[in-house]
Amino acid sequence: MDQEQARKAEQQCGDGWYPQAGGASRLPAGAQQSATVANPVSGASLDLLPHFQLEPEDVYIVKNKAVSLACRATPATQIYFKCNGEWVHQGDHITQHSTDRGTGLPVMEVRIEVTRQQVEKIFGLEEYWCQCVAWSSSGTTKSQKAFVRIAYLRKNFEQEPMAREVSIEQGIVLPCRPPEGIPPAEVEWLRNEELVDPELDANVYVTPEHSLVLRQARLADTANYTCVAKNIVARRRSTSAAIIVYVNGGWSTWTQWSGCSTSCGRGWQKRSRTCTNPTPLNGGAFCEGQNVQKTACTTLCPVHGAWSEWSKWSECGAECTHWRSRECSEPAPRNGGRDCHGPELDTRNCTSELCSHAASGAEDVALYVGLVAVAVCLVLLLLVGVLVYCRKKGGLDADVADSSILTSGFQPVSIKPSKADNPSLLTIQPDLSTTTMTYQGSLCPRQDGPAKLQLPNGHLLSPLGTGRHTLHHSSPAAEGADFVARLSTQSYFRSLPRGTTNMAYGTFNFLGGRLMIPNTGISLLIPPDAIPRGKIYEVYLTLHKQEEVRLPLAGCQTLLSPIVSCGPPLPSPAILAMGHCVEASAENWSIRLKKQSCEGTWEDVLQLGAEPCTELYYCQLEAQACYIFTEQLGRFALVGESLSMAASKRLKLVLFAPATCPSLEYNIRVYCLSDTQDVLKEVIQLEKQLGGQLIGAPRVLHFKDSYHNLRLSIHDMPSSLWKSKLLASYQEIPFYHIWSGLQPFLHCTFTLERLSTSTCELACKIWVWQVEGDGQSFTVNFNIAKDTRFSDWLVPDSEVGAPALVGPSAFKIPFLIRQKIISSLDPPGTRGADWRMLAQKLNLDSHLSFFASKPSPTAMILNLWEARHFPNGNLSQLAAAVAEVGKQDSALFAVSEAEC
């Protein structure tokens, strides 16, 4: 039977028979369901069924070279190949016969060749495959299918690595997506034409997506990196990416101050440092600031002593002598000068009548000395009596000690329009009679009608009015320009930016006041009496954008707060309040307050949590804000350095999208912000310009110092309505871009495409998470055709109002009651009933030494309470705390009827 007859028979009877040695033999139609078909001849043994010693395997056709398929079976009388359901012509088979030496059974081996043209005939319909069928006297056996594919490797990479400049110890990811090919290409990396082996370098590994990752960049990693893709067809090389690892310079420690340049009088001394810790390399930034500091010094010149004039001669004494004296005081010797040489006392004899008169004169002197001694004793006894009386009367003022009177005194008084002829009204005007500084602008109460304050009956005055005082000029633009023009002549103006954006300013006197930058959480409290009476100060408060000020950070340092400027310097401490984004803990963070000096360098002025080395600065750090005490106003920022990988910052995640969608494309923007109000305000202003709308409420994410990047992905979109144009499964923001804090807000955009213009509903989920860290998810479900306005939470009620408040309107505690509390609690009280106990009641006793260093500790405590609780503070709680201090001494409740 030849092969052509077998093919025709198969077409007639299906696949239910196979050619055999003795001719054609029909088999049941269902026999093809098994790889082995038993021979119907009775007595046939299953052991004589053919089994394959060699089966055809998958092969690839490279270029135009034909491939060979082979199979070998025993015992076999015939073997034929079947490709894609059709028998291969008998003439295309190459057959070899042999005998198995172990069993003596016949062995048959068959080979065929498959060309590229044969495979291309069915290309695109299905894969090309071939299978062996072996016959023996007992039945047939089928081999496994072998697939024949055309191998190729395209020329262009889908993604090539890009050149980068990175800081030392920063992580590097070089992406590589090899060209499409069959079989899939294997990827390897070359560094300066040498193979990169992750097994030999623990700092290097290759991801399943073929990206090369350097965990921490080293100087030795500066090189050209090439991605190589290869398979059996070809070997392709990507464009080489130059990676430069640079080192930013760092200052060494300052040397000791040199000696003064002069030995007498005014001179100079200096100290120096070098940019060698570390030295900048590979284009790294040179150290900012000066390498030499100079300061004035004064060496006290020696002054030699000189005698004064001789005194007059004394009267002649009983011994018939008289004397005269002089002192070494014109000048007195100092600073190592020589003493006077010669006698201090000169004595001479006296004769004639002087001797007798001297005896009687001595008796008169003794009498006068006795009278003077008696008078001195009487004066001392009188002083002792006065001191004892004052000590018995010491302690809290009875008015302040009475809690009921104090609480009622704190109650706010409503302001009502009054008649012009009412004589019992109180108005307070600033005392400008002795002004020594230029006064600009006016203090005008903002009110609808002529409102004045009535004095209630009682020994404690009710609070002054709560009307707000602001500075009024012709127009806001002219006002800001005029203010900046006036300040341009002042020495401290070099720290003030030229412009009025994100700026508040006002004119203040001894009554004090408050500056606020709306919707940023930044304010400056100027307490009462911080400015001397008769003085007028123009004070500014400015929020800087990151691109305006360069703040150098080293190592694991990160910016935790906005950069804020205020000034000019004041005679007494003011309180600067601003937000921060740190989850503070002593074991995870080292937090420092930095201030920019006049030379432009940033210096550490205070380390939070440690005992302060200076009394010029104090910082109260709370959950979301910090309060800085200082009269040395200037430019400040809060900087932290992580001590462990558990250290975390708060990020605020906010989603925005266009309010309208005229095209098929639709963008969702995910912002990752430092969790401070000023950054949120900036993003809101930007989105209003872009026409964006808010999607859902913001979320807070704790971003840890783990060197892992932030990833963002979108899920669960209805595929029948929307599709994402993002090629990768997620987007990624590098760790250092977020951790440094120098880029306050970063964002990723998800570009979506709706399949029809009638689609208005969008429902999906957006995941934001740190690799091996915490994450947050947003469920998005909104109508893109509906205009959504910004939510009310974006503008806190506490920030609405004038940016400058002056006088009593800037404080919760009435001025007169504040003065009573200060005068009662500043002096030391019995059993500790003084300002220290008040600080303990208000949980402000962590740095009592700072309060004690000020002339009025109670005033400092009340100032901090004002800064923390304005404008919604609970005066009743403060009154209760003051009353609790008074209860420590029962004698404080003795209030006379006259006082009541």
C-alpha positions in Angstrom: 0.0 0.0 0.0 1.5 3.4 -1.0 1.1 6.7 0.8 -1.3 8.2 -1.7 -3.7 5.3 -1.2 -3.5 5.8 2.6 -4.4 9.5 2.2 -7.4 8.8 0.0 -8.7 6.2 2.4 -8.4 8.6 5.2 -10.5 11.2 3.4 -13.2 8.5 3.0 -13.2 7.0 6.4 -11.9 9.8 8.6 -9.2 9.2 11.1 -10.3 5.7 12.1 -7.6 3.7 10.2 -3.8 3.8 9.6 -1.5 2.1 7.0 0.0 -1.2 8.3 2.6 -3.5 7.0 0.3 -6.0 5.3 -1.9 -3.4 3.6 -4.9 -1.4 4.7 -7.0 -2.5 7.7 -10.0 -0.7 9.0 -10.3 0.2 12.7 -13.4 1.4 14.6 -14.0 5.1 14.2 -13.7 5.8 18.0 -10.2 4.2 18.2 -8.5 7.6 17.4 -9.4 8.9 20.8 -6.5 6.9 22.3 -2.9 7.3 21.5 -2.6 3.5 21.2 -5.0 1.3 19.3 -5.1 -2.4 20.0 -5.0 -4.9 17.1 -8.2 -6.9 16.9 -6.3 -10.1 16.1 -7.0 -12.5 18.9 -4.0 -13.5 21.1 -2.0 -10.4 20.3 0.2 -9.3 23.2 0.2 -5.7 24.4 3.9 -6.0 24.8 4.3 -5.9 21.1 2.7 -2.4 20.7 5.3 0.0 19.4 6.8 2.5 21.8 8.9 5.5 20.9 12.5 5.8 21.8 12.7 9.2 20.2 9.9 11.6 19.7 9.9 14.8 17.6 10.5 18.0 19.6 9.7 21.7 19.1 12.1 23.5 16.7 12.6 27.0 15.3 13.3 27.9 11.7 16.2 30.4 11.6 16.1 32.5 8.5 15.6 30.1 5.5 17.2 27.0 6.9 15.0 23.9 6.9 14.6 22.0 10.2 14.6 18.2 10.7 12.1 16.2 12.7 13.0 12.6 13.8 11.3 9.8 15.6 12.3 6.2 16.5 10.1 3.4 17.7 10.3 -0.4 18.4 8.9 -2.8 17.4 7.7 -0.9 14.4 7.1 -2.0 10.9 6.0 1.4 9.5 6.4 5.1 10.7 4.8 8.1 9.0 4.6 11.8 9.9 1.4 13.7 10.0 1.6 17.5 9.9 -1.4 19.8 10.7 -3.8 16.9 10.1 -2.3 15.8 6.7 0.0 12.8 6.0 3.5 13.7 4.8 4.3 12.1 1.4 6.1 8.8 1.6 8.9 10.1 -0.6 9.7 12.9 2.0 10.5 10.3 4.7 14.1 9.2 5.3 13.9 5.7 6.9 16.5 3.7 8.7 16.0 0.1 10.0 17.9 -1.6 12.8 17.5 -4.2 15.5 17.6 -3.7 19.2 20.5 -5.7 20.5 19.0 -6.2 23.9 15.5 -7.5 22.8 16.1 -8.4 19.2 13.0 -6.4 18.2 13.1 -4.4 15.0 13.8 -0.6 15.4 12.7 1.9 12.8 13.8 5.6 12.7 12.2 8.1 10.3 13.2 11.8 9.5 11.5 14.6 7.5 12.5 18.1 6.7 10.2 21.1 7.2 10.9 24.3 5.2 10.0 27.9 5.9 7.6 27.9 2.9 5.6 25.1 4.4 5.2 26.9 7.7 4.3 30.2 6.1 1.4 28.6 4.1 -0.6 28.4 7.3 0.8 31.4 9.1 -1.8 33.2 11.0 -4.4 30.4 10.9 -2.8 28.1 13.5 0.6 26.9 14.6 2.4 24.4 12.4 2.8 21.0 14.1 3.9 17.5 13.2 3.3 14.1 14.8 4.7 10.5 14.3 2.4 7.4 13.9 4.1 4.0 14.4 2.6 0.6 13.4 3.4 -2.9 14.5 1.6 -6.2 14.2 -0.3 -5.5 17.5 -1.4 -1.9 16.9 -0.4 1.7 16.5 1.1 4.5 18.7 1.1 8.3 18.3 4.0 10.5 19.4 3.7 13.9 21.0 3.2 16.9 18.8 6.2 18.9 17.8 5.6 22.6 16.9 7.6 24.3 14.2 7.9 28.1 14.5 9.8 30.7 12.5 12.3 32.5 14.8 12.9 36.2 14.7 14.0 39.1 16.8 13.0 42.7 15.9 15.5 45.5 15.8 14.0 48.2 18.0 13.8 48.0 21.8 10.3 48.8 23.2 12.0 50.8 26.0 15.7 51.7 26.4 17.6 52.9 29.5 18.1 56.6 29.8 21.2 58.6 31.0 20.9 59.9 34.5 22.8 61.9 37.1 22.1 60.7 40.7 23.4 61.5 44.1 25.5 59.0 45.9 23.5 56.3 47.9 20.4 57.1 45.9 18.6 54.2 44.3 18.8 53.8 40.5 16.4 51.9 38.2 17.3 51.5 34.5 14.3 50.1 32.6 14.7 47.8 29.6 12.0 46.3 27.5 13.6 44.1 24.8 12.4 43.8 21.2 9.6 41.4 20.3 10.9 38.0 19.2 10.4 34.2 19.0 11.7 32.6 21.1 11.5 35.5 23.6 14.8 37.3 24.0 17.0 36.8 27.0 18.3 40.0 28.6 21.7 40.8 30.0 23.4 44.0 31.1 26.8 45.4 30.3 28.7 48.0 32.4 31.4 49.5 30.3 31.1 46.5 28.0 31.6 44.1 30.9 28.9 41.7 31.9 27.0 42.6 35.1 26.6 39.6 37.3 24.1 40.1 40.2 25.5 36.9 41.8 28.8 38.7 42.3 27.5 42.1 43.4 24.8 42.2 46.1 24.1 45.9 45.3 22.7 44.9 41.9 19.7 42.9 40.8 17.6 42.5 37.6 13.8 42.5 38.0 11.5 40.1 36.1 10.7 43.0 33.8 14.5 43.1 32.9 15.1 46.5 34.7 18.5 46.9 36.3 18.3 48.1 39.9 21.2 49.6 41.8 20.1 49.6 45.5 22.5 52.4 46.5 24.6 54.3 44.0 28.3 54.2 44.5 31.1 56.1 42.9 32.2 52.9 41.2 28.8 52.7 39.5 29.6 55.7 37.3 29.7 54.0 33.9 27.9 53.4 30.5 25.2 50.8 30.8 23.9 48.8 27.9 20.9 46.4 27.7 21.6 43.4 25.5 18.7 41.2 24.1 19.5 37.9 22.3 17.9 34.7 21.0 18.8 32.0 18.5 18.3 34.5 15.6 20.1 37.6 16.6 21.7 39.8 19.3 20.5 43.4 19.8 22.1 46.2 21.8 20.3 49.2 23.3 21.6 52.7 23.3 24.1 53.0 26.1 22.9 55.1 29.1 25.6 57.1 30.9 25.1 57.0 34.7 27.0 59.7 36.6 27.1 59.3 40.4 27.8 62.7 41.9 28.7 63.8 45.5 27.5 67.1 46.8 30.1 68.9 48.9 29.8 69.3 52.6 31.4 71.6 55.0 33.9 70.5 57.6 33.6 71.7 61.1 34.7 75.2 61.9 38.2 75.7 63.2 38.7 77.5 66.5 38.5 81.3 66.5 41.9 82.9 65.9 43.4 85.3 68.4 42.4 89.0 68.2 44.4 90.8 65.5 45.3 93.6 67.9 46.6 93.5 71.5 44.9 96.8 72.4 41.6 98.1 71.2 39.3 96.9 68.4 40.4 94.2 66.0 39.2 91.1 64.2 39.3 87.4 64.7 38.3 84.7 62.2 37.7 81.0 61.8 37.5 78.9 58.6 36.1 75.6 57.2 36.7 73.6 54.0 34.3 71.9 51.6 35.9 68.5 52.2 33.2 66.7 54.2 32.8 65.3 51.6 34.6 66.9 48.6 32.2 67.5 45.7 32.8 64.9 42.9 31.4 64.3 39.3 29.7 67.7 39.1 28.2 67.6 42.6 27.2 70.9 44.1 29.8 72.9 45.9 29.1 73.9 49.5 26.9 76.9 49.9 27.9 79.7 52.2 31.2 81.2 53.3 34.3 79.4 54.1 35.6 82.1 56.4 33.8 83.9 59.2 35.0 87.1 60.8 33.8 88.8 63.9 34.8 91.9 65.8 36.8 91.6 68.9 38.0 94.1 71.5 41.1 93.6 73.6 41.0 95.7 76.7 44.0 98.0 76.9 45.9 98.2 80.2 45.3 101.3 82.2 48.0 102.4 84.7 46.9 103.9 88.0 47.4 107.5 88.9 47.1 109.4 92.2 44.3 111.8 92.9 44.9 115.2 94.4 45.9 115.3 98.1 43.1 116.0 100.5 43.1 119.0 102.9 45.1 118.6 106.1 43.2 117.3 109.0 42.8 119.2 112.3 45.7 118.8 114.7 45.2 115.7 116.8 45.9 114.9 120.4 49.3 113.8 119.5 50.0 117.2 117.9 50.0 115.7 114.4 47.8 116.1 111.3 47.4 114.2 108.1 46.3 114.2 104.5 45.4 111.3 102.0 45.1 110.5 98.3 43.7 107.7 96.3 45.0 105.7 93.3 41.8 106.5 91.3 42.6 109.0 88.6 42.5 106.5 86.9 42.4 103.4 88.9 44.6 100.6 87.6 42.7 98.0 85.5 43.2 95.4 82.7 46.7 94.6 84.1 47.9 98.2 84.5 50.5 99.2 87.1 49.5 100.4 90.6 50.4 103.8 91.8 53.8 104.2 93.5 54.3 106.2 96.6 52.5 106.7 100.0 48.7 107.0 100.4 49.0 108.9 103.7 51.1 111.9 104.6 51.5 112.9 108.3 53.2 116.0 109.8 53.6 117.5 113.3 51.5 120.4 114.3 52.3 122.9 117.1 51.0 126.0 119.1 47.2 126.2 119.6 46.3 123.2 117.4 47.1 120.6 120.1 44.6 121.9 122.8 41.8 122.4 120.3 42.3 118.9 119.0 41.6 117.3 122.4 38.2 119.0 122.7 37.4 118.3 119.0 37.9 114.6 119.6 35.1 114.6 122.2 32.7 116.2 119.8 33.5 113.6 117.1 32.6 110.8 119.5 29.2 112.4 120.3 28.3 112.8 116.6 29.3 109.2 115.8 27.0 107.9 118.5 24.0 109.9 117.2 24.5 108.6 113.7 24.6 105.0 114.9 21.3 105.3 116.7 19.6 106.8 113.6 20.9 103.9 111.4 19.5 101.3 113.8 16.0 102.9 113.7 16.0 103.0 109.9 16.9 99.3 109.7 14.1 98.3 112.1 11.6 100.2 110.0 12.7 98.4 106.8 12.5 95.0 108.4 8.9 95.8 109.5 7.9 96.8 106.0 9.3 93.6 104.5 7.5 91.4 107.0 4.2 93.2 106.2 4.7 92.8 102.5 5.4 89.1 102.8 2.3 88.4 104.8 0.3 90.2 102.1 2.0 88.2 99.3 0.2 85.7 97.0 -2.5 85.8 94.3 -4.6 88.9 93.9 -7.9 88.2 95.6 -9.8 89.2 92.5 -7.9 86.6 90.5 -8.1 83.9 93.1 -11.9 84.0 93.2 -12.8 81.6 90.4 -16.4 82.8 90.0 -15.3 86.4 89.6 -12.5 85.4 87.2 -14.8 83.3 85.1 -17.3 86.0 84.8 -14.6 88.5 83.9 -13.6 86.3 81.0 -17.0 86.2 79.4 -17.1 88.0 76.1 -19.1 91.2 75.8 -21.3 91.8 72.8 -20.7 94.9 70.9 -23.8 97.0 70.1 -24.2 100.3 68.3 -24.3 103.1 70.8 -25.7 106.5 70.8 -23.4 109.4 70.3 -24.4 111.1 73.6 -23.7 108.2 75.9 -21.0 109.3 78.3 -20.2 105.9 79.8 -18.6 104.4 76.7 -14.9 103.5 76.6 -12.7 103.9 73.5 -9.1 103.0 73.5 -6.6 104.8 71.2 -3.0 103.9 70.9 -0.6 106.2 72.8 1.3 107.9 70.0 2.4 110.9 72.0 6.1 109.8 72.2 6.4 108.1 68.8 10.0 107.8 67.7 9.5 105.6 64.6 7.6 106.5 61.4 3.9 105.6 61.6 2.4 104.5 58.3 -1.3 103.8 57.6 -4.1 104.0 60.2 -5.7 101.7 62.8 -9.3 101.5 61.8 -11.9 99.2 63.4 -13.9 97.2 60.9 -17.5 97.6 61.9 -20.8 98.5 60.4 -21.6 101.3 62.7 -20.0 103.4 65.5 -19.6 100.7 68.1 -18.0 101.4 71.5 -17.5 99.3 74.6 -19.5 99.8 77.9 -17.7 99.4 81.2 -19.8 97.0 83.4 -20.1 97.5 87.1 -17.6 95.4 89.2 -14.0 95.4 90.3 -12.8 93.4 87.1 -13.2 95.0 83.8 -15.0 93.1 81.1 -13.0 92.3 78.0 -12.4 94.9 75.4 -14.2 94.7 72.1 -13.8 91.9 69.7 -14.0 94.2 66.6 -11.2 93.5 64.1 -8.7 96.2 63.3 -7.0 96.2 59.9 -4.9 98.5 57.9 -6.8 100.4 55.1 -5.3 102.0 52.1 -6.6 103.0 48.7 -6.2 99.6 47.1 -4.6 96.2 47.9 -2.1 96.5 45.1 -1.1 100.0 46.0 -1.0 99.0 49.7 1.4 96.1 49.2 3.6 98.1 46.8 3.8 101.0 49.2 4.7 98.7 52.2 7.5 97.0 50.2 8.8 100.3 49.0 9.0 101.6 52.6 10.8 98.5 53.8 13.3 98.6 51.0 15.2 101.3 53.0 15.6 99.1 56.1 18.6 96.9 56.8 16.6 93.8 57.4 14.8 94.1 54.0 17.3 91.7 52.4 15.5 88.8 53.9 12.1 89.9 52.5 11.0 88.8 49.0 10.2 91.5 46.5 6.4 91.0 46.2 3.2 90.7 48.2 2.0 87.2 47.3 1.5 85.0 50.4 2.3 87.9 52.6 0.7 89.7 55.5 1.8 92.9 57.2 0.6 95.5 59.7 1.5 98.4 61.9 1.6 97.6 65.6 2.2 99.4 68.9 2.3 98.3 72.6 -1.1 96.7 72.4 0.3 94.0 70.1 -1.6 92.0 67.5 -1.5 89.2 65.1 -0.5 88.5 61.4 -2.0 85.6 59.5 -1.6 84.3 56.0 -5.1 82.9 55.2 -5.6 79.2 54.6 -2.0 78.3 55.4 -2.0 77.8 59.2 0.9 80.4 59.4 0.6 83.3 61.9 2.7 85.6 64.0 1.5 86.7 67.4 2.9 89.9 68.8 2.0 89.9 72.5 1.0 93.0 74.4 3.9 95.0 75.7 6.3 93.3 73.2 6.7 96.7 71.6 7.6 99.5 74.0 5.0 102.2 74.6 5.6 105.1 72.2 7.0 102.9 69.5 5.4 101.9 66.2 6.6 98.8 64.3 5.8 97.8 60.8 5.9 93.9 60.8 5.7 91.5 57.9 5.1 87.7 57.6 5.9 85.9 54.4 5.5 82.3 53.1 8.2 81.3 50.6 7.8 79.0 47.7 10.4 76.3 47.4 11.9 77.7 44.2 12.5 81.0 45.9 14.8 79.8 48.7 17.4 77.1 48.5 17.6 75.1 51.7 20.6 72.6 51.6 19.8 69.2 53.0 22.3 66.5 53.8 22.0 62.7 54.4 18.6 61.6 55.6 17.4 65.2 56.3 14.0 66.3 55.1 12.0 69.5 55.1 9.1 69.2 57.5 7.5 72.7 57.3 7.0 75.7 55.1 9.8 78.2 54.9 8.6 81.4 56.6 10.1 84.9 57.0 9.0 87.5 59.5 10.5 90.7 60.8 11.9 93.0 61.8 13.5 92.0 65.1 11.4 92.9 68.1 12.4 93.9 71.7 10.4 91.0 73.2 9.6 87.5 72.0 6.9 87.0 69.4 5.3 83.6 68.5 5.5 82.2 65.0 3.0 79.4 64.3 3.3 77.1 61.3 2.3 73.6 60.3 4.5 70.5 59.8 4.1 67.0 58.4 6.1 64.8 60.8 4.9 62.0 62.9 7.2 63.0 65.8 8.8 60.5 68.1 12.2 60.8 69.9 13.4 57.4 68.9 12.7 57.9 65.2 13.5 61.6 64.6 16.0 64.3 65.3 14.2 67.5 64.6 15.9 70.9 64.4 14.8 74.5 63.9 16.9 76.2 61.3 17.4 79.9 60.7 19.0 81.6 57.8 21.8 84.0 58.8 22.5 87.4 57.3 25.2 85.8 55.2 22.7 83.4 53.6 23.8 80.2 55.4 21.3 78.1 57.4 22.2 77.3 61.0 20.7 75.1 63.6 19.4 77.3 66.4 17.4 74.7 68.4 17.2 70.9 68.6 13.7 69.9 69.7 13.5 67.5 72.6 16.9 68.3 73.9 17.8 70.8 76.6 18.2 74.2 74.8 21.7 75.6 74.7 20.3 79.1 74.3 17.4 81.1 75.8 16.8 83.0 72.5 14.6 80.3 71.0 11.9 77.9 72.2 9.6 75.6 70.2 6.5 73.9 71.3 5.9 70.9 68.9 2.3 69.6 68.7 0.6 67.0 66.4 0.3 69.2 63.3 1.8 72.6 64.2 4.8 74.1 66.0 5.0 77.4 67.9 8.3 79.2 68.0 9.2 81.8 70.7 11.8 84.4 69.7 12.5 88.1 69.4 15.2 87.2 66.8 12.8 87.2 63.9 14.0 86.1 60.5 13.7 83.1 58.1 12.8 79.8 59.7 12.2 76.2 58.7 11.8 72.9 60.5 14.1 70.1 59.3 14.2 66.5 60.5 16.7 63.7 60.2 15.4 60.2 60.5 17.1 57.9 63.0 15.4 54.7 61.9 13.4 53.2 59.0 10.3 53.5 61.1 10.4 57.3 60.8 7.5 58.6 58.8 6.0 61.8 57.3 2.4 62.5 56.6 1.4 62.8 52.9 -2.0 64.2 51.9 -3.4 62.5 48.8 -5.8 64.5 46.7 -7.6 63.7 43.4 -8.6 66.2 40.8 -10.2 65.9 37.4 -11.5 68.3 34.7 -14.9 69.8 35.5 -16.0 69.2 31.8 -14.8 66.7 29.2 -15.4 67.9 25.6 -13.2 65.2 24.1 -12.9 61.4 24.6 -9.8 61.7 26.7 -10.2 62.3 30.4 -7.3 62.9 32.9 -7.3 62.1 36.7 -4.6 63.9 38.6 -3.4 62.3 41.9 -1.4 64.8 44.0 1.0 63.7 46.8 1.4 66.6 49.1 3.3 67.4 52.3 0.5 67.4 54.9 0.5 71.2 55.6 -2.2 73.7 54.8 0.0 76.0 52.7 0.8 73.3 50.2 -2.9 72.3 49.9 -3.7 76.0 49.3 -1.2 76.2 46.4 -2.6 73.1 44.8 -6.1 74.4 45.0 -5.1 77.6 43.4 -3.4 75.7 40.6 -6.4 73.4 40.0 -8.8 76.4 39.9 -6.7 77.8 37.1 -6.8 74.4 35.3 -10.5 74.1 35.7 -10.2 71.1 37.9 -12.7 69.6 40.4 -12.1 67.7 43.5 -12.9 63.9 43.5 -13.6 62.6 47.0 -12.1 63.6 50.3 -8.3 63.7 50.8 -6.5 60.8 52.5 -3.5 60.8 54.7 -0.6 58.3 54.0 2.3 57.7 56.3 5.4 57.6 54.1 8.3 55.8 55.8 12.1 56.3 55.4 12.4 52.8 53.8 14.0 53.9 50.5 10.9 52.4 48.7 9.1 54.4 46.0 5.5 55.4 45.9 3.3 53.5 43.5 -0.1 54.5 42.0 -2.4 52.3 40.0 -6.0 52.4 38.7 -8.4 49.4 38.8 -12.0 48.2 38.3 -12.9 50.4 35.3 -15.8 49.2 33.2 -14.0 47.9 30.1 -17.1 48.4 28.0 -17.1 52.1 28.6 -13.5 53.2 29.5 -10.0 52.1 28.8 -6.7 53.3 30.3 -3.9 54.6 28.0 -1.3 53.8 30.6 1.2 51.2 29.2 2.5 49.9 32.5 0.4 48.4 35.3 1.4 51.3 37.7 3.1 54.6 37.9 5.9 55.3 40.4 7.3 58.4 42.2 10.9 58.0 43.3 11.5 57.9 47.1 13.9 60.8 47.3 11.6 63.2 45.4 9.1 62.7 48.2 11.4 62.3 51.2 13.5 65.5 50.7 10.4 67.7 51.0 11.9 70.2 48.5 9.2 69.4 46.0 6.1 70.0 48.2 3.6 68.5 45.8 4.1 65.8 43.2 1.4 64.3 41.0 0.7 61.5 38.5 -1.8 61.7 35.7 -4.0 58.7 34.7 -5.2 59.3 31.1 -8.4 57.5 30.3 -10.4 57.3 27.1 -14.1 56.8 27.0 -15.4 54.7 24.1 -18.4 56.9 23.5 -19.1 60.6 24.0 -22.4 59.7 25.6 -20.5 58.1 28.5 -20.7 60.4 31.5 -20.4 58.1 34.5 -16.9 56.9 35.7 -16.5 54.3 38.4 -13.0 53.0 39.3 -10.5 52.5 42.2 -7.2 54.2 42.5 -4.5 52.6 44.8 -1.6 54.6 46.2 0.9 52.7 48.3 4.6 52.6 49.3 6.4 49.4 48.3 6.4 47.2 51.4 4.5 49.9 53.3 1.1 51.4 53.9 -1.4 52.3 51.2 -4.7 54.1 50.6 -7.4 53.5 48.0 -9.9 55.9 46.5 -13.3 54.7 45.2 -14.1 57.1 42.3 -17.8 57.3 41.3 -19.0 60.6 39.8 -20.6 62.2 36.8 -18.1 64.0 34.5 -20.9 66.2 33.0 -21.7 67.7 36.4 -19.7 70.7 37.6 -18.5 70.0 41.1 -17.3 72.9 43.2 -14.6 72.9 45.8 -15.7 71.5 49.1 -16.1 73.7 52.2 -13.3 71.8 54.0 -10.7 73.5 51.8 -11.2 76.8 53.6 -11.2 76.3 57.4 -13.4 78.7 59.3 -10.5 79.7 61.6 -8.6 81.2 58.7 -11.4 83.4 57.3 -10.8 87.0 58.2 -8.4 89.9 58.0 -4.7 89.0 57.7 -3.8 91.7 60.3 -5.4 92.1 63.6 -4.2 94.8 66.1 -5.0 95.5 69.7 -7.5 93.6 71.8 -9.2 92.1 68.8 -6.2 89.8 68.3 -6.5 88.2 71.7 -9.0 86.0 73.6 -7.9 87.1 77.1 -9.0 90.7 77.9 -6.0 93.0 78.5 -6.8 94.0 82.1 -7.5 90.4 83.3 -4.3 89.3 81.6 -2.4 92.0 83.6 -4.0 90.8 86.9 -3.0 87.2 86.2 0.5 88.2 85.4 1.0 90.3 88.5 -0.5 87.5 90.7 1.4 84.5 89.4 4.8 85.9 88.5 6.0 86.3 92.2 6.9 83.0 93.9 3.8 81.7 95.8 3.4 79.5 98.8 3.4 75.8 98.1 4.2 76.4 94.4 1.0 78.4 93.7 2.5 80.5 91.0 3.2 80.4 87.2 4.9 77.0 87.5 1.6 75.4 88.6 -0.3 77.2 85.8 2.2 75.7 83.2 1.6 72.3 84.7 -2.2 72.7 84.5 -1.9 73.7 80.8 0.6 70.9 79.9 3.3 73.4 79.2 5.8 72.3 81.8 8.3 70.6 79.5 10.6 73.6 79.4 10.1 75.6 82.6 13.7 76.8 82.4 12.8 78.8 79.3 9.8 80.5 80.9 11.9 81.2 84.0 14.5 83.0 81.9 12.0 85.6 80.9 11.1 88.7 82.9 7.5 87.5 83.1 7.0 83.7 82.9 3.3 84.0 83.2 3.1 86.3 80.2 5.0 83.8 78.1 2.5 81.0 79.2 -0.5 83.2 78.3 1.1 84.2 75.0 1.5 80.5 74.0 -2.1 79.8 75.1 -3.2 82.6 72.8 -1.2 81.3 69.8 -2.5 77.7 70.3 -6.2 78.6 70.8 -7.0 81.6 68.7 -9.8 82.2 67.7 -11.8 79.3 69.2 -10.1 78.9 72.6 -12.1 78.0 75.7 -11.7 80.8 78.2 -13.6 78.9 80.8 -11.0 76.2 80.9 -8.2 78.8 81.3 -10.2 80.5 84.1 -10.6 77.2 85.8 -6.9 76.5 85.6 -6.1 79.9 87.1 -8.6 79.3 89.9 -7.0 75.9 90.7 -3.7 77.6 91.2 -5.4 79.9 93.7 -6.9 77.0 95.7 -3.5 75.8 96.7 -3.4 78.6 99.4 -6.6 79.0 101.4 -5.5 82.5 102.4 -6.0 83.6 98.8 -9.8 83.5 99.2 -9.8 86.2 101.9 -11.5 89.0 99.9 -12.5 92.1 101.8 -16.0 93.6 101.5 -14.4 96.7 100.0 -12.9 94.6 97.2 -16.2 93.0 96.5 
